Amino acid sequence: MWLLDKMLRRVIKSGELIVTDHDGKVYHYGTSAPGRRAVKARLTDSGAALHIARDPRVGAGEVYMDGRLLIEEGDIRDLVMLIRENAPWEKEGDLEPQGAFRKVTDQIAGLLDQVNWKSRSRRNAEHTYNLTRRLYELFLDEDRQYTCAYYRNTGNSLEQAQLDKKAHIAAKLHLKPGMKVLDIGCGWGGLALYLHRHYDVDVLGVALAPDQIEFSRERAAAEGVSDRVKFELVDYRDVTGQFDRISAVGLIEHLGRPHHAGFFAKCHDLLKPDGVMFTHCCGRMGGRGITDKWTRKYIFPGGYIPSLSELVDQAERHKLIVTDVEGLRFHYAHTLEEWYYRTNAHKDEIVALYDERFFRMWQFYLVGAEAAFRYGALVNWQVQYVRRRDALPMTREPLLEEEERLRTSEPPPQWHLAAE
């Protein structure tokens, strides 16, 4: 416990954490504050503290998943937020000081994990997105938007924020009826169907998870638009033809850094000379980094979250002109917080679908991600590109006007699954 004790004493200054070790010894960290309750945790065996201290970015999650770390007052979100708010990205230092050898080995392992040839890309996508449909129904909005929502007001519902996100994206695509749109990494089809519904465009959605494509096709058939909104189980590298518009929402972070150059080269070829391309992805503040080992191992194998400089650099190398950049700072934190509470509301059903360990893993993933977007180095980048400088209006006013028109054009659906 001495190593974990040393680490926690160094980090926690504000807020109060009380840890009881397996032998009953109690450790206090930080300071109490009026109106703020202490977080109390218990370690159940002699090896738990060492497992965390040796590699906190993996060990903490695994110890919690295995039931060796119990939260007796508060919950796992309270614990993670308490630690992370004491070590925000803007503050010098790190939660886990590393020697040069550890840093180099982590960087090499992270880079090797990002080598996503086609068969590996498909396997990684299936690992993440071929979980049972019911799981995603239990915590996502009705449209199954599994990416950062857009909170115009922090009091908005998740459903409203996801609808506003689609309006925000559609306005940036500057669509006109009859256009051909390529939606790379189309998820469960919500954006593709939204674009067709509002602009009468033809959309091809491509993804690598069979269940996502099957579900998207079911949705298109139910809406009677299968001839105009099509979904294919295909790697974007195998798509042919040219498109007026390309959207890639929540896609770039799955590519891996070695594949950024190929992605932008392919998109340049797929985009018509007067076309517009839009990307929305998890991003990194500061420079180049690595994806933490716990996330690579359990949630997003092969993933890498890029910095803005990496995205812009590769676009410039392939003659894609950056015309609009937006950094969404707290939006994903609010999204993930809502996903976490909806997950908790359906604990019994998720445990029945999988088991207690999976439920704890999902909790830890959501709160860890929220903490990274609320206090850590993560942000969401939205970037608009063109091949020709005259492809868009000179100012953002038309974009803002179109977004406002879309935003008031349909009411958000209600989340009815919470009561089931």
C-alpha positions as CSV (number, residue, x, y, z in Angstrom):
1,M,0.0,0.0,0.0
2,W,2.9,2.3,0.5
3,L,3.4,3.0,-3.2
4,L,-0.3,3.7,-3.8
5,D,-0.4,5.8,-0.6
6,K,2.6,7.9,-1.9
7,M,0.9,8.4,-5.2
8,L,-2.5,9.5,-3.8
9,R,-0.9,11.9,-1.3
10,R,1.0,13.6,-4.1
11,V,-2.1,14.0,-6.3
12,I,-5.1,14.6,-4.0
13,K,-5.2,18.1,-2.4
14,S,-8.8,19.2,-2.9
15,G,-11.7,17.0,-1.9
16,E,-11.5,14.1,0.5
17,L,-10.8,10.4,-0.2
18,I,-10.7,7.7,2.5
19,V,-9.3,4.3,1.6
20,T,-9.5,1.2,3.8
21,D,-6.9,-1.4,2.9
22,H,-7.6,-5.1,3.1
23,D,-6.2,-5.3,6.6
24,G,-8.5,-2.6,8.0
25,K,-6.0,0.2,8.0
26,V,-7.6,3.6,7.0
27,Y,-5.8,6.2,4.9
28,H,-7.0,9.8,4.5
29,Y,-6.2,12.0,1.5
30,G,-7.0,15.6,0.7
31,T,-9.2,18.0,2.7
32,S,-12.9,18.1,3.4
33,A,-15.0,20.9,1.9
34,P,-18.5,22.2,3.0
35,G,-21.3,20.5,1.2
36,R,-19.0,17.9,-0.4
37,R,-19.0,14.4,0.9
38,A,-15.9,12.3,1.2
39,V,-15.5,9.4,-1.2
40,K,-14.8,6.1,0.7
41,A,-13.2,3.1,-1.0
42,R,-12.1,-0.3,0.2
43,L,-9.5,-2.7,-1.2
44,T,-10.4,-6.3,-0.6
45,D,-7.0,-8.1,-0.9
46,S,-3.4,-7.5,-0.3
47,G,-2.4,-7.3,-4.0
48,A,-5.0,-4.7,-5.1
49,A,-3.0,-1.7,-4.1
50,L,0.1,-2.9,-5.8
51,H,-1.8,-3.8,-9.0
52,I,-3.0,-0.2,-9.2
53,A,0.3,1.4,-8.3
54,R,2.4,-0.5,-10.7
55,D,0.4,0.7,-13.7
56,P,-2.5,3.0,-12.7
57,R,-3.9,3.4,-16.2
58,V,-4.6,-0.3,-16.4
59,G,-4.6,-1.5,-12.8
60,A,-7.3,0.8,-11.4
61,G,-9.8,-0.3,-14.1
62,E,-9.0,-4.0,-13.6
63,V,-9.2,-3.9,-9.9
64,Y,-12.6,-2.2,-10.1
65,M,-13.8,-4.6,-12.7
66,D,-12.8,-7.6,-10.6
67,G,-14.5,-6.3,-7.5
68,R,-11.3,-5.9,-5.6
69,L,-12.0,-2.1,-5.3
70,L,-15.3,-1.4,-3.7
71,I,-16.8,2.1,-3.4
72,E,-18.6,2.4,0.0
73,E,-19.6,6.0,-0.1
74,G,-20.2,7.7,-3.5
75,D,-19.6,5.7,-6.6
76,I,-16.8,5.0,-9.2
77,R,-17.6,8.3,-11.0
78,D,-17.1,10.3,-7.7
79,L,-13.7,8.5,-7.2
80,V,-12.4,9.0,-10.8
81,M,-13.6,12.7,-10.9
82,L,-12.0,13.4,-7.6
83,I,-8.6,12.2,-8.7
84,R,-8.8,13.7,-12.2
85,E,-9.9,17.1,-11.1
86,N,-6.8,17.3,-8.9
87,A,-4.6,16.7,-11.9
88,P,-6.1,18.6,-14.9
89,W,-4.3,18.7,-18.2
90,E,-3.5,22.4,-17.8
91,K,-1.6,21.6,-14.6
92,E,2.1,20.5,-15.0
93,G,2.8,16.9,-14.1
94,D,0.9,13.7,-14.6
95,L,-1.0,11.2,-12.6
96,E,1.6,8.6,-13.4
97,P,5.2,9.7,-13.7
98,Q,7.1,7.4,-16.0
99,G,10.7,6.7,-16.6
100,A,12.2,7.0,-20.1
101,F,12.1,3.2,-20.6
102,R,8.4,3.0,-19.7
103,K,7.5,5.9,-22.0
104,V,9.3,4.4,-24.9
105,T,7.8,0.9,-24.5
106,D,4.3,2.4,-24.1
107,Q,4.8,4.4,-27.3
108,I,6.0,1.4,-29.2
109,A,3.2,-0.8,-28.0
110,G,0.6,1.9,-28.8
111,L,2.0,2.4,-32.3
112,L,2.0,-1.3,-33.1
113,D,-1.6,-1.5,-31.9
114,Q,-2.5,1.1,-34.5
115,V,-1.4,-0.9,-37.5
116,N,-4.9,-1.6,-38.8
117,W,-4.8,-3.6,-42.0
118,K,-8.2,-4.4,-43.4
119,S,-8.8,-7.7,-41.6
120,R,-7.7,-6.2,-38.3
121,S,-9.8,-3.1,-38.8
122,R,-12.9,-5.3,-39.2
123,R,-12.0,-7.4,-36.2
124,N,-11.5,-4.2,-34.1
125,A,-14.9,-2.8,-35.2
126,E,-16.7,-6.0,-34.4
127,H,-15.0,-6.1,-30.9
128,T,-16.5,-2.7,-30.2
129,Y,-19.8,-2.5,-32.1
130,N,-21.1,-6.1,-32.3
131,L,-22.1,-6.2,-28.7
132,T,-25.8,-6.9,-28.3
133,R,-28.2,-4.3,-29.8
134,R,-30.0,-4.1,-26.5
135,L,-26.9,-2.8,-24.7
136,Y,-26.7,0.3,-26.9
137,E,-30.5,0.8,-26.7
138,L,-30.2,1.0,-22.9
139,F,-27.9,4.1,-22.7
140,L,-27.8,5.8,-26.1
141,D,-30.5,8.2,-27.4
142,E,-33.3,6.8,-29.6
143,D,-31.3,7.5,-32.8
144,R,-28.3,5.5,-31.4
145,Q,-25.8,8.4,-31.8
146,Y,-22.6,6.9,-30.3
147,T,-20.6,10.1,-30.6
148,C,-20.4,13.4,-28.8
149,A,-23.6,15.3,-28.6
150,Y,-23.8,19.1,-29.1
151,Y,-25.1,20.9,-26.0
152,R,-26.3,24.3,-26.9
153,N,-27.5,24.4,-23.3
154,T,-26.2,22.1,-20.5
155,G,-29.8,21.6,-19.3
156,N,-30.8,20.1,-22.6
157,S,-31.8,16.4,-22.8
158,L,-29.4,14.0,-24.5
159,E,-32.0,13.6,-27.3
160,Q,-32.1,17.3,-27.9
161,A,-28.3,17.5,-27.9
162,Q,-27.9,14.7,-30.4
163,L,-30.5,16.2,-32.7
164,D,-28.7,19.6,-32.4
165,K,-25.4,17.7,-33.3
166,K,-26.9,16.4,-36.5
167,A,-28.2,19.9,-37.4
168,H,-24.7,21.3,-36.7
169,I,-23.0,18.7,-38.9
170,A,-25.6,19.1,-41.7
171,A,-25.1,22.8,-41.9
172,K,-21.4,22.4,-42.2
173,L,-21.9,20.0,-45.1
174,H,-23.7,22.7,-47.1
175,L,-26.0,20.2,-48.8
176,K,-28.3,20.6,-51.8
177,P,-31.0,18.2,-53.1
178,G,-29.8,15.4,-55.3
179,M,-26.2,15.3,-54.0
180,K,-24.3,12.1,-53.4
181,V,-23.0,11.7,-49.9
182,L,-20.6,9.2,-48.5
183,D,-20.9,8.6,-44.7
184,I,-17.7,6.8,-43.6
185,G,-18.2,4.9,-40.3
186,C,-22.0,5.4,-40.5
187,G,-22.8,3.8,-37.1
188,W,-26.4,2.8,-36.9
189,G,-27.5,5.0,-39.8
190,G,-29.0,7.9,-37.9
191,L,-27.0,10.7,-39.6
192,A,-27.4,9.2,-43.1
193,L,-31.2,9.0,-42.7
194,Y,-31.3,12.6,-41.2
195,L,-29.4,14.0,-44.2
196,H,-31.7,12.3,-46.7
197,R,-34.8,13.4,-44.8
198,H,-33.9,17.0,-44.7
199,Y,-32.1,17.4,-48.1
200,D,-33.4,14.7,-50.4
201,V,-29.8,13.5,-51.0
202,D,-28.5,10.0,-51.8
203,V,-26.3,8.5,-49.1
204,L,-24.0,5.6,-49.0
205,G,-23.0,4.6,-45.5
206,V,-20.1,2.3,-44.9
207,A,-18.9,0.5,-41.8
208,L,-17.1,-2.7,-40.7
209,A,-19.5,-4.0,-37.9
210,P,-22.0,-6.4,-39.5
211,D,-24.7,-5.7,-36.9
212,Q,-24.5,-1.9,-37.5
213,I,-25.0,-2.4,-41.2
214,E,-27.8,-4.8,-40.7
215,F,-29.6,-2.5,-38.3
216,S,-29.1,0.5,-40.6
217,R,-30.6,-1.4,-43.5
218,E,-33.6,-2.3,-41.4
219,R,-34.1,1.3,-40.5
220,A,-33.8,2.5,-44.2
221,A,-36.3,-0.2,-45.2
222,A,-38.8,0.8,-42.4
223,E,-38.6,4.4,-43.7
224,G,-39.1,3.3,-47.3
225,V,-35.8,4.8,-48.5
226,S,-33.6,1.8,-49.2
227,D,-33.2,2.9,-52.8
228,R,-31.8,6.3,-51.7
229,V,-30.0,5.5,-48.4
230,K,-27.8,2.5,-48.7
231,F,-25.5,0.8,-46.2
232,E,-22.6,-1.5,-47.1
233,L,-20.3,-3.6,-45.0
234,V,-17.1,-2.4,-46.7
235,D,-13.8,-0.8,-45.8
236,Y,-13.7,2.8,-46.9
237,R,-10.4,2.0,-48.7
238,D,-12.5,-0.2,-51.1
239,V,-15.1,2.5,-51.9
240,T,-15.0,3.7,-55.5
241,G,-16.5,6.6,-57.4
242,Q,-16.8,10.3,-56.4
243,F,-19.1,12.1,-54.0
244,D,-20.4,15.6,-53.5
245,R,-20.0,15.4,-49.8
246,I,-18.1,13.1,-47.4
247,S,-18.8,12.8,-43.6
248,A,-16.7,10.9,-41.2
249,V,-18.2,11.1,-37.6
250,G,-16.4,9.1,-34.9
251,L,-14.2,7.4,-37.5
252,I,-10.7,8.9,-37.5
253,E,-10.0,7.8,-33.9
254,H,-10.4,4.2,-35.2
255,L,-7.8,4.5,-38.0
256,G,-4.5,4.5,-36.1
257,R,-1.9,7.2,-36.8
258,P,0.0,5.2,-39.5
259,H,-3.2,5.2,-41.6
260,H,-4.0,9.0,-41.4
261,A,-2.1,9.7,-44.6
262,G,-3.9,7.0,-46.6
263,F,-7.3,8.1,-45.2
264,F,-6.9,11.7,-46.4
265,A,-5.4,10.6,-49.8
266,K,-8.4,8.3,-50.3
267,C,-10.9,11.0,-49.3
268,H,-9.3,13.5,-51.7
269,D,-9.8,11.0,-54.5
270,L,-13.4,10.2,-53.4
271,L,-14.4,13.9,-53.1
272,K,-15.5,15.8,-56.2
273,P,-13.5,18.9,-57.1
274,D,-16.2,21.2,-55.8
275,G,-17.1,18.9,-52.9
276,V,-17.1,19.4,-49.1
277,M,-15.7,17.0,-46.5
278,F,-16.5,17.0,-42.8
279,T,-14.9,15.1,-39.9
280,H,-15.9,14.9,-36.2
281,C,-13.6,13.0,-34.0
282,C,-12.3,12.7,-30.5
283,G,-9.1,14.8,-30.3
284,R,-6.1,15.5,-28.3
285,M,-5.0,18.9,-26.9
286,G,-1.3,19.5,-27.2
287,G,0.8,17.3,-29.5
288,R,1.0,13.7,-30.4
289,G,0.3,11.1,-27.7
290,I,-0.7,7.5,-27.2
291,T,-4.0,5.8,-26.3
292,D,-4.0,4.4,-22.8
293,K,-3.5,0.7,-22.4
294,W,-6.8,0.0,-20.6
295,T,-8.8,1.5,-23.4
296,R,-6.8,-0.3,-26.1
297,K,-7.2,-3.6,-24.3
298,Y,-10.9,-3.5,-23.3
299,I,-12.8,-0.9,-25.4
300,F,-11.2,0.4,-28.6
301,P,-8.4,-1.9,-29.8
302,G,-6.4,-0.3,-32.6
303,G,-7.6,3.2,-31.8
304,Y,-5.7,6.5,-31.6
305,I,-7.0,10.0,-30.7
306,P,-5.2,12.6,-32.9
307,S,-4.1,16.1,-32.2
308,L,-5.4,18.9,-34.4
309,S,-2.0,19.4,-35.9
310,E,-1.9,15.8,-37.0
311,L,-5.3,16.2,-38.8
312,V,-4.4,19.4,-40.4
313,D,-0.9,18.3,-41.5
314,Q,-2.2,15.2,-43.4
315,A,-5.0,17.2,-45.0
316,E,-2.5,19.8,-46.2
317,R,-0.2,17.1,-47.6
318,H,-3.1,15.8,-49.7
319,K,-4.4,19.2,-50.9
320,L,-7.5,19.3,-48.8
321,I,-8.1,22.9,-47.7
322,V,-9.2,23.4,-44.1
323,T,-12.1,25.9,-44.1
324,D,-13.5,25.6,-40.6
325,V,-12.3,24.2,-37.3
326,E,-14.2,23.9,-34.1
327,G,-13.1,22.5,-30.7
328,L,-15.9,21.1,-28.6
329,R,-14.5,21.1,-25.1
330,F,-17.1,20.0,-22.6
331,H,-19.7,18.5,-24.9
332,Y,-18.5,15.0,-24.7
333,A,-18.1,15.1,-20.9
334,H,-21.8,16.0,-20.7
335,T,-22.7,13.2,-23.2
336,L,-20.7,10.6,-21.3
337,E,-22.1,11.6,-18.0
338,E,-25.6,11.0,-19.3
339,W,-24.6,7.7,-20.8
340,Y,-23.2,6.7,-17.4
341,Y,-26.4,7.4,-15.5
342,R,-28.5,5.6,-18.1
343,T,-26.2,2.6,-17.9
344,N,-26.6,2.6,-14.1
345,A,-30.4,2.8,-14.5
346,H,-30.2,-0.5,-16.4
347,K,-27.7,-2.3,-14.3
348,D,-29.8,-5.4,-13.7
349,E,-30.5,-5.9,-17.4
350,I,-26.9,-5.3,-18.4
351,V,-25.7,-7.8,-15.8
352,A,-28.2,-10.3,-17.2
353,L,-27.0,-9.7,-20.7
354,Y,-23.3,-10.1,-19.8
355,D,-22.2,-10.3,-16.1
356,E,-21.2,-8.0,-13.2
357,R,-17.6,-7.7,-14.5
358,F,-18.8,-6.4,-17.9
359,F,-21.1,-3.9,-16.2
360,R,-18.2,-2.6,-14.1
361,M,-16.0,-2.4,-17.1
362,W,-18.6,-0.3,-19.0
363,Q,-19.0,2.0,-16.0
364,F,-15.2,2.5,-15.7
365,Y,-15.0,3.2,-19.5
366,L,-17.7,5.8,-19.4
367,V,-16.4,7.6,-16.3
368,G,-12.7,7.4,-17.4
369,A,-13.7,8.9,-20.7
370,E,-15.8,11.6,-19.1
371,A,-12.9,12.5,-16.8
372,A,-10.5,12.7,-19.8
373,F,-12.9,15.2,-21.6
374,R,-13.7,17.2,-18.4
375,Y,-10.2,17.5,-16.9
376,G,-7.8,15.6,-19.2
377,A,-6.2,16.2,-22.6
378,L,-9.2,15.3,-24.7
379,V,-11.5,17.4,-26.8
380,N,-13.7,16.9,-29.9
381,W,-12.5,18.3,-33.2
382,Q,-14.9,19.2,-36.0
383,V,-13.0,20.1,-39.2
384,Q,-14.4,21.1,-42.6
385,Y,-12.4,20.6,-45.8
386,V,-12.7,21.4,-49.5
387,R,-10.6,20.7,-52.6
388,R,-11.4,24.0,-54.2
389,R,-11.4,27.3,-52.3
390,D,-14.7,28.5,-54.0
391,A,-16.7,25.5,-52.9
392,L,-18.3,27.3,-49.9
393,P,-19.7,30.8,-49.1
394,M,-17.1,33.3,-47.9
395,T,-18.5,33.7,-44.4
396,R,-20.1,31.5,-41.7
397,E,-23.4,33.3,-41.7
398,P,-25.2,30.9,-44.2
399,L,-24.0,28.0,-42.0
400,L,-25.5,29.5,-38.9
401,E,-28.7,30.4,-40.6
402,E,-29.1,26.8,-41.9
403,E,-28.3,25.3,-38.6
404,E,-31.0,27.4,-36.9
405,R,-33.5,26.4,-39.6
406,L,-32.7,22.7,-39.1
407,R,-32.8,23.0,-35.3
408,T,-36.4,24.1,-35.3
409,S,-37.6,21.8,-38.0
410,E,-38.3,18.7,-35.9
411,P,-38.8,17.9,-32.2
412,P,-36.4,15.5,-30.4
413,P,-37.7,12.0,-29.7
414,Q,-38.3,11.0,-26.1
415,W,-36.2,8.3,-24.4
416,H,-38.8,5.8,-23.4
417,L,-36.5,2.9,-22.6
418,A,-35.6,4.3,-19.2
419,A,-38.8,3.1,-17.6
420,E,-38.6,-0.5,-19.0
